[in-house]
């Protein structure tokens, strides 16, 4: 980038694209002006000077090609570089615009590094040409316009050929042009119509690694990559057949040392027959081309394993589906989910998890057919698209793949780990609607394989009971996302009352979430939370609850003053989510809500699932003053030992033990035991599902500290808080 901001005119009929270009280039220091059509672009160019134009090829009204033609009547390629914005990489469109005088092209929407590299290259060439013109104008005996200079450079090429063949320069002017031509920072050739090199400039000779006598009178085709020589011959034939017209193309050349590199060639024929000459310049675009190739590879491949990524799989799957619909062909799609990955990843660390994925990828590649598409979808999930192979035939190949994974041993830190996979297999035929439905069916079948015991293949059957249940969860996942985006969740509060001896004072409530469906009907959490867990949406739901709960408390400082504790539920996913933890810490550190009045509730099963992570999460927030309750306590424990490590303040006794304590002696014994061990460990107890006076009296006699349930108070929308309380 030059120190003085380059002025760029971006012409596109799409307002979104104009805005994106303006923001992206503006952030890199360019001065960007936009135009919605060709007519406006021409008016702007009349009024002000631009260093470069980005021009949309396809526009209503005056198309980009017409704008390009008009601009080239007034400005040369070095005076006003023009980069075409093409909606596709159609070679005919590209070649046509290059022939009309475009300097370069970029496919929309494109990658920002590619666009910046192309702009930087053109501006660099423009500055070089300007310096050459300035050098000529500085000579007192030369007074020509930039256009005259370009014409004279063409004439110099003729004169230089004569000089090579007939003798020395006969004027100072010719010598000056010789210096300019020889040192122009790109490779320049003068050829005859047979393709023989009559002259090559010194810069080009040095760049290619040749001496002048090694090239002069030799065929230009020897300087191309061997596989591209036939293409080069076609291009030069086209140049000879249309004298005076500029031609451009991208092609590979070869240096003397054998290195292959990409160039953009510009050529024009002058004269005809034995007197005809071809003037050619070659711009090195190898870095740009390599960047384009690298970005293209990264866009379609998984960085960790080198396999195709989800985008590449979906593109190939779309093509296969088109074939299935048009030609009645049948293919198969498998989703492969590693069964023990999370254990290894959590036990040995992410480095081990990454290495396991790399080794599994290599194993899968060694088993599958080369013609099939093997992709990593993300995490420990892979996919295999088996083309021209019905599901029945594909099953045996996929079974071999499953067995290979089962036989695989992963070694890390001196220990050996076994791995297995659950695989869902689905037929891809004319009955499949689209890519999303095909992937959904395969994912459903994979879920069924896991649900049936793991380490097996499940073939998709539409009426399978497991499949039907999974589809129901998938629909709920969509509804959850819609409810989040449309703000259709709401908070209820339920009172928790003190029934034992305690020094606590003030109100204690738990906040509960509800969903409103598309018709405004209340949906209970038991209907949508299982799907939220399954599809990794729980942390999003939790964030909504935390944000809205804290905002409500901020808006009601009088209520906060009377508050003893406000209970907020967290899912197991949130316990392992550092972003959720940072969000809570930021809210607390803001200082508008006393941390000691917040009590986060986590289920016993979620805490046990990753005790180390849960302890880290809880400890960090307790250090800031928050309190914690272990919800549904007693529903999933096998030992009380973990309670010694888990720094919670309350045990919420699972309601399944509480509701029948008046009539069931075992339930009563369980409640008494939980209450006693909680007190021994210095934790207070809360009984859930207290639904009548008799249960409340028994709990009070047992010595439970708090009670929650319909007998104490029903869940009530939070916007009715002050009318109820």
N, C-alpha and C positions, 0 to 999 in steps of 0.2 A: 504493500500500500504506500502511495506517495504521501508526503506530509500534507500537501494540499489535497483536500477531499476531491476525488474524481466525481464528476457529475454523470449520473446514469439515468437514462429515460427507460422506464419499464412500460411496455405497451401490451395490454391484455384485456379482453372483454370481461373476464371473470374478476369480480371485485375482491373475492377471497384471495386469489392468487396475487393480485396487485398488492394487497395489504401484506401478505406473507413476504413477498419480495422486498417491499419497502422496509419492513421490520427487520428482516434478516440482514439485508445489505446495510441498512442504517446502523445496526449494531456493530458492524465491522468498519464503520467510519466513512461509508460512501454517502454522497448527497443524492438522494433518490427522488425523482419526479415521476409520476405515473400518468398514463393516458388510457382511457377506456376503449379507444378505437383508432383506426389509422388516420382519419381526418384530423382528430385532435393532436395526434403525434406530430403530423406535418406542421400544424400551426405552432406547436411548442418549439419545434426545431427552428422555425423562422424567427421566433422571438428571442431564443437564448441558445447558448452554446453547450453542447453535451460532449462528453468524452467517449461515451459508448451507449449503444441502444440494445435493450433486450426486447425482441419483437415476436409476438405470438404469430404462429403460422396460420392458424385457422381462426378468423374473426368474421362476424357478420358485417355487411357493408363492404368496406374496403379490406380485402384479405391481406395478410402479412406479405405475401409475395409481391403484391402491387405496391405496397409501401416501400418494400425493399428496392424494387425497380426504380421508383421515383427518387429515392435517396441516392442510389448509385449514379444517377444522372448528374448529381451535384457534388457528391463526395466520394473519394476513393476509399478503398478498404483500410488504408492507414490513416486517412483523415477522420473517418467516423466508423470505427469497428461496429459491426452488427452481429449479435448472437441470436439465432432463431430459437424460440421456445416451441418445441414440437410435442404434440399430445402422444406420439408414439415414436418408435425408432424405425419407422418405415424407411428403407434405404432409398426408395424412389423420391420421397419427399426431401430427404436429406441431400441427396445428390443434386436435385433440382434447385434447391435454395443455395447450395454452394456454388452452382453454376451461375446463378443470378447475382452473385457477389456477396453472399453472407460469409462472414469470417469463421463462424463456428455454429454449433447447435447444441442444445441441451434438451433432454427429454423431461417433460413435466410429469409429476411434481419435482422429481429429481432430488438428489442429495446436495445439501448446502456446500460441503467441501468441494464437490465437483463444479458447481456453479461458480464458486469463488475462484477456483483454480483457472477456469476458462476465462473469467473476467480479467484476472491478474495477467494471464498470458497475453491477451489482446491489448490491454493497456500498456504492457511492457513493449510490445511490438510497435504500438503507436508512438510511444516516447522515443524509441530508437529511430523511427522514420523521421520524427520531428527534429531530432538532433542532426540527422544527416542533411535535412533541408536547411537547418540553421547554419551548418558548416558551409554549405554552398553559398548561402546568402551573405556570409561574412566575407567572402572573397569579393574584392572591389570590382573586378572585371566581369562578375556574373550577376545578373539581375533578372532572374526568371521566377515565375510563380511555382508553387509546389506541383501543379499539374504539368508545367513545362519540364520540371526536373524529372518527373516520372517518365515522360515521353523521351527525354534525353537519355535516361538510364536504359530504356529499351534500345535506343539508337546506339548507345555505347556498347551494348552486348554485340551488335553487328560489327561495330568498329573493332572491338576487342578480338573477335574471331579473325578479322582481316589482319590485325596486328600479329596474332599468333601465327598466321600463315604467311604474312608478307613482310613483317619487319617491325621496327620500333615505333613508338608513339611519335607523332609529328606535331604535337602541340601540348602546351601546359595544361589546357582544359582536359585533354584526353588522359593525361597522367593523373590529374586530380580525380577524375571519374574512376580510373583504375584503382586508386587507393580506396575509394568508397566501396566500389563493387567487390574488391578482394576482401574487405574487412566487414562487410555486412554480416551481422551475427546469425546467419542461417546459411544452409548449403544452397548454392546457386549453380545451375547447369545451363549450358547452351548446347543444344543437340541438333543434328540434321534429321530429316524425315525418316532415316533408316534407324534412328535410335543411337547413333554414334555420338560420343561426347566430344564436342568441339572445344569446349572450355568449361572449367570448373573453378570457382573462386577459392582463394587460399584458405579462408575459414572452413569451407566445406571439406577441402582436402585434408586439413589437419584433423577435423572432426571424424572423418571416415578412416584416417590413418594411412592415406595413400600419398605418394609423390605424384607430381603432375603428369610425368611421362607414363605412369602406370595406368592412368585413366584416359588421357587424350587419345582419340581415335579407337577407343574400346567401346563395346556395347554397354549402354546404360543398364541393360537388364542383368548384367553380372553383379550389379550393386544392390539388387533386391534379394529378399529372402527367397530361397529356391521355390517354395510352394506358392509364392505370390508373383512369379515372373509372368505367368500367363495372364493374370489379372492386369498387371502393369502394361502388357502389350495391348490389351483391349482399351485401356484408358488412353494410351498414346495414339492409338489409331483413331479414337474419337476426337482427340485434339487436332490431329492432322486434317480430319474431315470437316472441321469447322474453324478455319483460320480466323484469328482476331478475337475469338470468344474465350473467356476465362473458364477453366475447368479445375475442379478441386476434388480430392479424394483422400481417404486415409489408407495407408498401406504399410507393410513392413520392409525396411531396408536392412542390409547387412554390412557391417564394417569389415575392414581387412582382417581383423583378428577373429572374425566369425560371429561376433555379438549381433543379435537380432534386436531391432528396436522399431518402434512405431513412429511414423512421420505423417504430417499433413502436407500434401503436395499441391501446388498451384502451378498450372501450366497454360501457355498460350502459344499458338502457332502463328508465325509471320511468313508471308510469301507463300510460294508453292514450288513443287518440283525440286529440282536440284538446288535452287536458290533458297528454298524454304528452311526456316529454323524454328526450333521449339525453345522457348524460354521457360525455365522451370525453377521454382524455389521449393525447398523442403524444410518444413518447420518440425523440430523435434517435439513430439507430444508423448513420449514414452512414459514420463512421470504421471501425466494426466491420465493416460490410458491405464497404467498400472493401478492408479488410485481408483479409477472407475471399476476395473475388474475386481479389485480388492473389496470395494464397497458392495459391489454386486454379489460377491461370494458371501460376505458377511450378512447380507440381507436375506440369503436363502439357506444359510447353514448355521448349525448350533456351534457356538464358540467353544464349548467345553469338549464335545465329542467329535466334531467334524461331520456329524450326520446332517441330513436335511433337517430344517426346522419346521415348525407348524405351518408357516406361510408357504414354504415350498411344497409341503405335503398337500395343503389345501388346493394349491394351483394344479398339481398333478391329478388330484382326486376330481377336480372339476372337469379336466380333460377326459378322464376315464368315464365319468358319469355321462358326458356328452356322447361318448362312443357307445355306452350302454343303451342310451335312449335312441340314438340314431341307427345303430347297427345290431341291436339286440344282443350285445356281448355281455358276458358275466365275469365279474372279478370278485375279489375278497379283500376285506379290510380287517386287520387285527389291532387291538389296543393291548399293550403289554405293560403291566404294572408290577414292579418289584415288590415282593412281600416283606422282606426283612430290611429294606433300605433305611427306614427311619431308626431302627434299633442301632444299626452300624453307624449311621450319621450322628446320632445323639451320643453313642458310647465312645466312638473313636474320634469324633470331630468332623468338621466340614471337609478338611483335606482328604480324609479317608473316604468320605462320601463321594467327593469329586473323582477320586481315583477309581472307585468302584464303578461309577458310571462310565468312565473311559474304557475300563476293561470289559464291561458288559457290552458296550457299543462295538468294540473290536470283535467280541465273541459273536454277536448277532450278525455282523457283516460277513463273518466267515461261514455262516450257516445259510443265509438267505441267497436267493438268486440275484445275479448282478443286475438283471433287468428290472427288478422290483424296487420300490421306494421305501427305504428304511429311514425313519425320522425320530428325533427326540422332541416330544411335545412340551416338555418342561418337567422339572423335578425328577422323579424316578419313573416317568411315564414315556413309553416309546410307542411307535406305530409302524405297521408294515402293510403296505399296499401291494397285494399280489395280483398282477394283471393277467387277464385271459386265463383265469383259473377259478372254476366254480367253488363254492364254499366246501363242498364235500371233498374235492381234490385238495384244496388248500389246507384242510384240517390236518392231514398227515405231515405236511411240511411245517405247520405251526407246532404240531406235537413234537417234532424233532427239535424245534427251537426251544420249546419248554423243557425238554429233557436235557438239552445242552446247558441251559441256565441252572437246572437242578443239580447237574453233575459238576458245576463250576465251584471252585473253592477260592475264596478271597482271603489273601494273607495280608495282615497289617499289624505292625508292632509285635511280631513274633507269634501272633495268634491266627487261627484259621476260622473263617466264617462261612457258613453255608447260605446260599441264596436260592430263592424260588420266585416264580412269577405267576400271577393270575392273568389270564388272557381272555379277552372278549373277541369273538369272531362274527362278522356279519357279511352277508352277500351284497355285492354292489351290482345291481341290475337295473332294468328299466323301471322297477317299482320304487326305487329310491328317488326321493324328490329332489334333494340337493345335497351339497357338501355338509351343511350343518346337521341335517337329519342323519346322514350316514355316520358322521362322527358321534352323534348322540346315541345312535343304536349300538355302535361298537363300545362306547363308554358304558352304556347300560349293561351290555353283556359282560364286560369286565367286572362291573360291580357285582353282578350275579355270581361270577366265578369266585370272587372274594367272599361273598355272602354264603357260598356253598362249602367253604372250607379252605380256600386258597390253593395255590399250586395246581391249577387245573384250567382247562379251556371250557368256556361256555359259548355255545353257538346261539346267536340271537333268534328268538322265537317271539313273535308279536304278542301272543296271548299268555306267555309265561307269567306266573304269579309274582315272582321276584322282579321281573322286568316291569310289570304293571306298577308295583309299589315304587320302584325307582323312578319311573316316569312321573308319578305323582310328586315325588320329591323334587324332580327337575322343574316341574311347573311351579312349585312353591318357591324355588330359587329365583325364578323369573319374577314372581310376584313380590318377593322380598326386595329385589333390586328396584322394581317399579315403585314400591311403597317408600323406599329410601329417597329416590329421586323426586317423588311427588309429595314428600313429607306427610305420609299417611300413618305414621306411628304416633302413639300418644302415651303419656305416663299416667298411671294410677298410683295412689298411695294406700298403704294399709298400716293401721296402728299396731305397735308392739307395746304391750303394757307390762309393768313390773308387778310380779305376784309374790316374790320372796323378799327377804330382808336385803336391803341395798341402800347405799348412800347416793345413788344416782338421782338426779333431779332433772326435770324437763321432759319434753316429748320425744318419742322414739318411733320412727316410721320406716317402712321399707317401700321403695319405689318399684313398681311392676310395669312391664311394657305390654301394650296392646297394639294390634294392627287394625286399621280400617280397610275393608276390601273396596273394590271398585264401586260398589253400590252403597258404601257407607256403613256396612255391617261390621260389628266388632268381631275380630278374630283373636282367639286365645293363643298364648305363646306355645302351648302344647301342640298346636297344629303346624306352626311354621318354624319353631326353633330346631327340631331335628334336621330339617332341610338346610337351615342356616349352618349347622355344624357340619353336615355332609359336604356342603359346597363352599366351605371356608368363608362364610359370610358373617359368622358370629362376631368377629372383631369389628366389622362395620356397624352391626346393630349395637354393640356395646358402646362404640364411640358416639353414636347418636344419643344413646341413653345418658352417657356421662355429660356430653355437651349440653343437652337440653335440661338435665337435672341441675347442673351447676348454674346455668343461665337463670333458671327459675329461682334458685336460692338467692342469687345476686339481686334479682328484681324484688325480693321480699325480705329485706333485712330485719323487719320486726319479727317475722316468723323464725328467722335464723337465731335471733336472740333468745327465743323461748325453746329452741330445739336442743335436745340432748344428742341424738344421733339420727342421721339419715342413711338408710341402707341402700346401696347400689350394687346390683348383681353384675358379675363378670364371668364370661365363659372361659373354658379351658384354653381356647385359642388366644384370648387376650393375655392370659398369664405368660405366654411365650412370645408376646408381641412387644418389641422394644418401642415401636412407634406409639402404641397405646400408653405404655409406661411414661414415655417422655411427655405425651400430651397431658396426662394427669398431673405430672410434676410441674409442668408449666402453668397449669391452671391454679394449682395450690400456691406456687411461688408468687403468683400475682398478688395474693394476700387479701382478696376481697371476701373469701370464705374461710373460716377457721378450719384447718385440717382435722383437728380433734373432733369435729362434728360429722365427719364422713366415716362411714363404716362400709367397706367393700365386702361383698359376700361372694365366696367361691365354693363350688361343690366339692365334696370330699373326693369323688372319683377324679375330678380334674386336677386337684392338688397332688394326689398320689401318682397320677400318670407321669408327671415330671416334677418330682419333689424338689430337685435342685433349682429348677427355674422358678417354681412357685415360691420357694423360700427367698430367692433373690428378689422377686417382684414384691412380695409382702414386706420384707425387711426394709427395702428402699423407701416404701411409702410410710411404714411405721416410723422410720427415722424422722419423717416430716410431721408426724403427729396423727396420721390416720389410724383407724382401727379396722380389724378384720374379723369376719365371722365365717365358720366352716359350715356350709349349708348341707342339708340332707344327710346329716351325720348319722352313721350307723347303717346306711344303705349299701355300702360297698367295701367296708373295711375287712381285713383279715387279721389285723393286729393293731393295737393301740400304740405300738412302739413309735410310729412316725410322728405322733403328736409331740414327742419330745423335741423334734427338730422344727416343727412348723409353728411359728410365733403368732398364732391367732388369739383373739380375745374372747370370742364367743363360739360355742358349739350349738348349732341349731339342730335339735333332735328331729330326725326324719318323721314326718307325719304318719307314715305307715305303722309306727310303733305307738304313736300318741293316741290316735282316734279311738282305739278299742281298749285302753288301759283299765276301764271300769269293768270289763267283762273278760279280759284275756290276761291271765296271770303271767304268761311268758312276755307279753308286751310290757306289762308293768315292771317285770324284772329287768328288761332291757333298758327302759327309761331310767329306772333307779340306778343301774350300773353306769350308764352314760353320764348321768348327772353327778354321781359320786366321783368318777375318775376325772371328769372335767374340773370339779372343785379342787381335787387333789393337785391338779396341774395348774391351778390358779386361773381357770377360765370360767366364765359365766355361761349359763345354759339358757337356751330359748326353745320352748316347745312349739312345734308347728301344728297346724290343723286342729286347733282347739275349737270344737264346734258346739259344745254345750257346757252347762254349768257343772255337771257331774265330773267331766274330764278336768275342768279348771280346778275343782276342789281337790281332786286326787293329786294333780301336779303341785298344788300349793303344799299339800301334806308331804309329798316326796322331797320338796325343797328346791324345785326348779325356780330359776330366777325370773324368767320372762315367759310370756305366752303370746301367741299370735294365731289368729283364726277368726272364723265368723262370729264366735261368741264375743270376741274382743272388738271386731270391726271388719266390715267387708271392704274389698278394694273399691276405691272411688276415684273418678277422674280428678286429676290434680287441679283443674280449673274450678272445681267445686270445693276446694280445700277450706276456704274461709267460711263458706255457708254450712259446712258439716262440723268443722272444729269450732 
